[in-house]
């Protein structure tokens, strides 16, 4: 049987892959594993449970709370809040476990379950494996006063999270008009409120979640509405979150998209200038554009590459003690203020940089001259042979020499399918497309199943 946990918890079609029964059983198993590890020793265990705005989150969060309470864990149900808010509260309140019901940027029918350890960090792989192994086991249920209690938060959690966010802002946002696309998701209330509290004049779109419209042609994966709204409102910039608000994509005053690479560049330079960028290092993934790497080199900043996925970025940051890292998608981690990507925090930090410098977002983003990029998916091939085929290795080497310092080749085997992704960056779109398709032909010829 395939493992339940992926790189970001459990995710799938709600009520088919991710069911109430699974949510309840996983919560019970999680409580048992943490108890066995001694996490609950000496005190009555507590957990925070939050969700995004999907309709399925209502019954899934109820199932999680029921499972935890049945295992003797007291539960604080904080309702609809961003994933990073639940991570913050897990640490801030000092509970033993955090649980988030969300499928992030996925379509509304999906949902997911993510467990957070004490301190707000994602559970280690070994703990997730242990939870999965204990699903459905027989156990002696607590009774009487030993059962857990469920308390519904009445808004204090929202206020604590917003206060935390605003406290991170070094330069107030007075004088800035900001358009905000909340994706009809978890940040529909706290996102605009945090920006207002920091001093901005805020224009809000897609902040009316009804359980069905999360991520629907809006938010960070569909920024077209934000582009129009930013220009129409005469805003200085616009920001878009995804469903659980762990991502942020921006647009400048002209409606031009500013992606995660450009946001990271602007913020890394800001930290570098005030001596707060540890080892003058930014952590990025292999999918970040070469233009970001070149810009960072020019600014005296080193880039550390990781595999794709925020889990890998966070691991590299923790192991090296670095303070800033993220992905092109806008999933950006500020280790000084958060244990996971936080879209609202990113928006505040970016807007604060605009306010502090007096530069437009377009000017700040211009340090990254994005190189043309082409991605070709080659299916029906042996993905495991990418690193062992000598002919393919020779073709990659020739392409790399041809592209020189203004280009890059990356081959990424899929983790689940017989598929290889060929990515090429070059000085021109024509060169990127030509080299990508030439390498794709070699992959088909050499690795075909």
Order of alpha helices (4+ residues) and beta strands (2+ residues): beta-alpha-beta-alpha-beta-alpha-beta-beta-alpha-beta-alpha-beta-alpha-beta-alpha-beta-beta-beta-alpha-beta-alpha-beta-alpha-beta-beta-alpha-alpha-beta-alpha-beta-beta-alpha
